[in-house]
Amino acid sequence: MKTGAAIIAQLKEDRKPLVLLFPVAVSIGAVVALFLWLLDVATETRHQYPWLLYLLPLAGIAIVLVYHHFGKNSAAGNNLIIDEIHEPGAGIPARMTPFILVSTVVTHLFGGSAGREGTAVQMGGSLAAMFAKVGQLKAGERRVLLMCGVAAGFGAVFGTPWAGAIFAVEVLVVGGLQLRYVLHCVLAAYVGHLTCMQLGAHHTVYTVAAAAQHYLYFAFDYKILLWVLPAAVAFGLAARLFSVLVHAIQAQAKKYIKTYWLIPVAGGVMVIAITGLLGTTDYLGLGVSSPDKNGVSILQAFHAGGSDYFSWWWKLLLTAITLGTGFKGGEVTPLFFIGATLGNTYAILSGTPVDLLAALGFVAVFAAATHTPLASTIMAMELFGGEYLIYFAVVCWLASRMNKGHGIYKTQRKRIA
């Protein structure tokens, strides 16, 4: 345990990052608010004009060409942010923010299946790097500010500041926490979140009303827990399949398609073809909600009959194709969709509470794919309430163990025993 003198000494050492933390977080919160608004506009426009999907291959060409000719190392995305935190190298270009913002909105406008976390984290890291350069921060100080940028971006885009802070200190090393900087990240995540909210951003409200016997504050039923354990295994394997498939599609596309700008064309055509075969657009875009009251979405997955048995697979496949062939966006919201619909299916087959299993899948697949079980557990508490903490903690930890050795971030380090 640190003494008061040690804490004061650390704050003095980190005074520059602390001074810059607030303008960085405010800037990130404002940009995320703009991003969320643009995403809503893009999604509504796509729903209004379904024919935009047929232009997805052309949108992919535009994205890839812009990144190839003008993006420098921006195309590395979240992996670049993580790598720069570990070891400062080529740097994070300021252009990453506008590039990832516009390209993600374009991906969603034309029907790509992607998320938003990657965009928020990249914008956060890019803006933090820009402030660090202006403030002439040293390598260690720059590292702190980059972590704050990640925390602010994640906390603002999902409305989960505590999870954002812990995600920033947990995602760097699998099985390890950079706790020295947790206070900085908490401050950044809250400032970013509050700024985003003040600018009119809104976040989806989820409800879990599964009945269970309560012990003090916590809801717990050992029979449900026994059913949750195999569900956690399924969630972990789904995350593993997603991670492997995304990387495999990237590798195979580069191997067999020698003209780089044709890769997103192939991906766009596959997304169009699969969507046509399925006869529904429910698996495009974010998937948080659907304009069809009987459609499949994250929100609908919390209700019986809210998804088909293989809804999780179709979202997994389309997202892997979208991101694996060069389109931009995050992985996390699709992971929420995959987990919630898989949880729905499992609940129907096992007779367990649908809303609880959807919530468990929502966070567990994310936890396993990113190797952030603690941040995922905290996110679950922020989104669904703390009374189900026991279930959340068990399922996130076990699902993460099932995906050991795989993940969506290639630059994550492994903890040295």
Residue pairs with C-beta under 8 A, 6 or more apart in sequence:
2 10
10 180
11 18
14 141
14 144
14 184
16 135
16 137
16 141
17 137
17 141
17 144
17 145
17 148
17 184
18 184
19 135
20 131
20 132
20 135
20 137
20 145
21 145
21 148
21 184
21 187
21 188
21 191
22 187
22 191
23 131
24 127
24 128
24 131
24 145
24 148
24 149
24 152
24 188
25 148
25 152
25 187
25 188
25 189
25 190
25 191
25 192
25 195
26 191
26 192
26 195
27 127
27 131
28 120
28 123
28 124
28 127
28 128
28 149
28 152
28 153
28 156
28 188
28 192
28 195
29 152
29 156
29 191
29 192
29 193
29 194
29 195
29 196
29 198
29 199
30 195
30 196
30 199
31 97
31 101
31 123
31 127
32 120
32 123
32 124
32 153
32 156
32 157
32 192
32 196
32 201
33 156
33 195
33 196
33 199
33 200
33 201
34 101
34 199
35 101
35 104
35 105
35 116
35 119
35 120
35 123
35 157
36 116
36 157
36 196
36 201
36 202
37 200
37 201
38 101
38 105
39 104
39 105
39 108
39 116
39 286
42 105
42 106
42 108
42 109
43 108
43 285
43 286
45 52
45 109
46 52
46 53
46 108
46 109
46 110
46 111
46 284
46 285
47 281
47 291
50 281
52 109
52 110
52 111
53 110
53 111
53 271
53 272
53 275
53 281
53 284
54 272
55 110
56 110
56 111
56 112
56 268
56 271
56 272
57 264
57 265
57 267
57 268
57 269
57 272
58 268
59 106
59 107
59 109
59 110
59 112
59 264
59 268
59 327
60 112
60 263
60 264
60 265
60 267
60 268
60 325
60 326
60 327
61 261
61 264
61 265
62 106
63 103
63 106
63 107
63 264
63 326
63 327
63 328
64 260
64 261
64 263
64 264
64 326
65 261
66 99
66 103
67 74
67 75
67 99
67 103
67 326
68 75
68 260
68 261
70 95
70 99
71 93
71 95
71 96
71 99
72 93
72 95
73 80
73 90
73 93
74 80
74 93
74 95
74 96
74 99
74 100
74 122
76 83
77 100
77 118
77 122
77 328
78 118
78 121
78 122
78 409
79 409
79 410
79 411
80 92
80 96
80 122
80 125
80 411
81 92
81 121
81 122
81 125
81 146
81 149
81 150
82 171
82 172
82 409
82 411
82 412
83 89
83 411
84 91
84 92
84 125
84 129
84 146
85 143
85 146
85 147
85 150
85 172
86 172
86 411
86 413
88 139
88 142
88 143
91 129
91 133
92 125
92 126
92 129
92 146
93 126
94 126
94 129
94 130
95 126
96 122
96 123
96 125
96 126
97 122
97 123
97 126
97 127
100 118
100 119
100 122
100 123
100 126
100 328
101 119
101 123
103 327
103 328
104 114
104 116
104 118
104 119
104 328
104 329
104 330
106 328
107 114
107 322
107 327
107 328
107 329
108 114
108 285
108 286
108 329
110 268
111 271
111 272
111 275
111 281
111 284
111 285
112 268
112 271
112 284
112 285
112 322
112 327
112 329
113 271
113 283
113 284
113 285
113 287
113 315
113 318
113 319
113 321
113 322
113 334
114 285
114 286
114 319
114 322
114 323
114 327
114 328
114 329
114 330
114 331
114 333
114 334
115 286
115 319
115 329
115 330
115 331
115 332
115 333
115 334
115 335
115 336
116 157
116 286
116 329
116 330
116 332
116 333
117 154
117 157
117 158
117 330
117 331
117 332
117 333
118 328
118 329
118 330
118 331
118 332
119 157
119 328
119 329
119 330
120 153
120 154
120 156
120 157
120 330
121 150
121 153
121 154
121 330
122 153
123 153
124 149
124 150
124 151
124 152
124 153
124 154
124 192
125 146
125 149
125 150
125 153
126 149
127 149
128 145
128 146
128 148
128 149
128 150
128 152
129 142
129 145
129 146
129 149
131 145
132 141
132 142
132 145
132 146
137 145
144 181
144 184
147 168
147 169
147 172
147 178
147 181
147 184
147 185
148 168
148 181
148 184
148 185
148 187
148 188
149 188
150 164
150 167
150 168
150 171
150 185
151 161
151 164
151 165
151 167
151 168
151 184
151 185
151 186
151 188
151 189
151 192
152 164
152 188
152 189
152 191
152 192
152 193
153 164
153 192
154 160
154 163
154 164
154 167
154 168
154 189
155 161
155 162
155 163
155 164
155 165
155 188
155 189
155 190
155 192
155 193
156 164
156 189
156 192
156 193
156 195
156 196
156 201
157 196
158 164
158 203
158 332
158 379
159 193
159 196
159 197
159 201
159 203
159 382
160 193
160 378
160 379
160 382
160 383
161 186
161 189
161 190
161 192
161 193
161 382
162 186
162 189
162 378
162 379
162 381
162 382
163 375
163 376
163 378
163 379
163 382
164 185
164 189
164 192
164 193
165 182
165 185
165 186
165 188
165 189
165 190
166 177
166 182
166 185
166 372
166 374
166 375
166 378
167 370
167 372
167 375
167 379
168 181
168 185
168 189
169 177
169 178
169 179
169 181
169 182
169 185
170 176
170 177
170 178
170 371
170 372
170 374
170 375
171 370
171 371
171 372
171 375
171 409
171 412
172 178
172 412
172 413
173 412
173 413
173 414
173 415
174 371
174 407
174 412
174 413
174 414
174 415
175 371
175 414
175 415
176 413
176 415
177 374
204 288
204 289
204 298
204 299
206 299
206 302
206 359
206 362
206 383
206 384
207 302
207 355
207 384
208 302
208 355
208 356
208 359
208 384
208 385
208 388
209 355
210 219
210 353
210 355
210 356
210 388
211 353
212 219
212 220
212 221
212 224
212 353
212 356
212 388
213 219
213 220
213 221
214 220
214 387
217 386
217 387
218 386
218 387
218 388
218 389
218 390
219 387
219 388
219 390
219 391
220 390
220 391
224 352
224 353
224 356
224 391
225 390
225 391
225 394
227 350
227 352
228 352
228 357
228 360
228 391
228 394
228 395
229 394
229 398
231 343
231 346
231 350
231 352
231 357
231 360
231 361
231 364
231 395
232 360
232 364
232 394
232 395
232 398
232 399
232 402
233 398
233 399
233 402
234 342
234 346
235 339
235 342
235 343
235 360
235 361
235 364
235 365
235 368
235 395
235 399
235 402
236 364
236 365
236 368
236 398
236 399
236 400
236 401
236 402
236 403
237 402
237 403
238 312
238 316
238 338
238 339
238 342
238 365
238 368
239 335
239 364
239 365
239 366
239 367
239 368
239 369
239 399
239 402
239 403
239 406
240 368
240 402
240 403
240 406
241 316
242 316
242 319
242 320
242 331
242 335
242 338
242 365
242 369
242 408
243 369
243 403
243 406
243 407
243 408
244 406
245 316
245 317
245 320
245 324
246 319
246 320
246 323
246 324
246 331
246 408
247 324
247 410
248 324
249 267
249 320
249 321
249 324
249 325
250 324
250 325
253 263
253 266
253 267
253 324
253 325
254 260
254 263
257 263
257 266
263 325
263 326
264 325
264 326
264 327
266 325
267 321
267 322
267 324
267 325
267 326
267 327
268 325
268 327
270 321
270 325
271 284
271 318
271 321
271 322
274 314
274 317
274 318
274 321
275 281
275 283
275 284
275 318
278 314
280 295
280 296
282 290
282 292
282 295
282 296
282 297
282 311
283 296
283 311
283 314
283 315
283 318
284 318
286 333
286 334
286 337
287 296
287 297
287 298
287 315
287 333
287 334
287 337
288 297
288 298
288 299
288 333
288 337
289 297
289 298
289 299
289 300
290 296
290 297
290 300
296 306
296 307
296 308
296 311
296 341
297 306
297 337
298 333
298 336
298 337
298 340
298 341
298 362
299 306
300 306
300 307
301 307
301 311
301 337
301 340
301 341
301 343
301 344
301 358
302 340
302 344
302 354
302 355
302 358
302 359
303 354
303 355
304 344
304 347
304 348
304 354
306 341
306 344
306 354
306 358
307 340
307 341
307 344
307 345
308 345
309 345
310 345
311 341
311 344
311 345
312 337
312 338
312 339
312 341
312 342
312 345
315 334
315 337
315 338
315 341
316 334
316 338
319 331
319 334
319 338
322 329
323 329
323 331
331 369
331 408
332 366
332 370
335 365
335 366
335 369
336 362
336 363
336 365
336 366
338 361
338 365
339 358
339 360
339 361
339 362
339 363
339 364
339 365
339 366
340 358
340 359
340 361
340 362
341 358
341 361
342 361
342 365
343 354
343 357
343 358
343 359
343 360
343 361
343 362
344 354
344 357
344 358
344 361
346 352
346 357
346 361
347 353
347 354
347 356
347 357
347 358
348 354
350 357
356 388
356 391
359 380
359 383
359 384
359 388
359 392
360 380
360 391
360 392
360 395
362 380
362 383
363 376
363 377
363 379
363 380
363 383
363 392
363 395
363 396
364 376
364 395
364 396
364 399
365 399
366 372
366 376
366 379
367 373
367 375
367 376
367 377
367 395
367 396
367 397
367 399
367 400
368 396
368 399
368 400
368 402
368 403
369 403
369 407
369 408
370 376
370 407
370 408
370 409
371 400
371 403
371 407
371 409
371 412
372 400
373 393
373 396
373 397
373 399
373 400
374 396
376 392
376 396
377 389
377 392
377 393
377 396
377 397
380 388
380 389
380 392
380 396
381 389
381 392
384 392
